[in-house]
C-alpha cells in the first residue's frame, strides 16, 4: 500500500486527481469549502488540502487528527457547507463527511 519508492508528493497528488476524475469526482471542481485528507509521503503524516489547491491547509501526524482538523476548517472557514473527503494511502476515497450546513435532518450515526 502507498506510493512507489521515489515518487514525489506532487506526482502522488496528480495520481489521486486522475483516479478521482476517472471515478467522476474532479478534485478541482465543486464546493470551495471542501477539504481532502491525504497522506504526505515526503514528511510523513497526513495533510488537509483545500479542494483544487496544492498547498496544505494543515499537517497532522495521524489520519484521525487530520480528519478532525479538516472538519474544524470546514466548519470555521467553509461556514459548514463543505465536505471532508478522506483518502486512503493509495489515493482512493475511503470516506467523506458533510459539514453541518449540508447535513440532513437525520442523525449521522457514522461520525
N, C-alpha and C positions, 0 to 999 in steps of 0.2 A: 504494500500500500504506500501511497505517497508519490513523489515525483522522481524522475530519473536522476541519477547521480550527475551533478554538474549543471542541472537545469536551473536557470535563474528564476527569481520570483516573478519578473516581468513575463518570461516565457510561460510560466505556470498560469498567470492571470489571463494571458491570451488563450491558453488551452481551456480554462474554465469558461471564458466567454464563448468560445467556439462550441463547447458542449451545451451550454445553455441556449445558444442560438439554434442548434440542431434540435433541441427539445422544445423550441418555440418560446423561449424566455430570453429575450435580449437584455443583457445586463445594463446596457446603455440607454434603455428607454424606460418609460413608466414613471412611477412616482419618485420625485426628487428626494423625498423623505426616507426612502428605503436604505437599509444598511445590510451589507453582506459580511458574514463572519467567515474568514478564510484563513488557512494556515500560512504562516510566514516561514518559508523554507530557508531564508538567509539568516534570520535572527532567532528562529525557533518561536514557539508560541503561536498566538493567533491574532490577526488584525481585524479591525472593524473598518470596512471600506464603504464610503458613500457610493450609491449606485452611479455608474458612469465615470467614476474618478479612479485615479491610480494611487494617490497618496492615502495612507491610512488615517482615519479619524482617531483611532485608539489602538493600542497594542497591549495584549494581556498574556500571561503565561499559560493559561488553560482555555480550552474552548468554552467551558461553562462561564468563566469570568468574562470572556469576550462577548458571549451571548447576553449576559446581564448588562454589560456596558452598552451594547448596541441597543438594547431595549430602553435604557436611560436616555440615550441620544435621540432615539425616535420620539420618545415622549416629550423631551425638552425642546430640541431644535426642530424636530419634524412635526411638532404640535400633535403628535399621537395619530397622525393619519398615514404613516408609513408602515413598512413591514420589515421584519428582521428575517433574513434568509441565511440559514446556517448550512455551510458546505462541509462535505467530508474531506479528508486529506487528498483524495483523488480528484476533487473538483466537483463531484456530483452534489446536488442539493440533498441534504439529509432531512431538513425540517424548515418550517417557516412559522412565524407568529405575527399576527396583525397588531398594529398599535391600537390604543384604546378607542380612537375615533372610528376604526374600521371593524371593531368587534360587533358581532351580532348580539341581540338581547340574551341569547342562550349563554349559559355559563361555560367558559372554556375550561374543560377538565384536564387538558393536556399540559397546560403551563400554569 
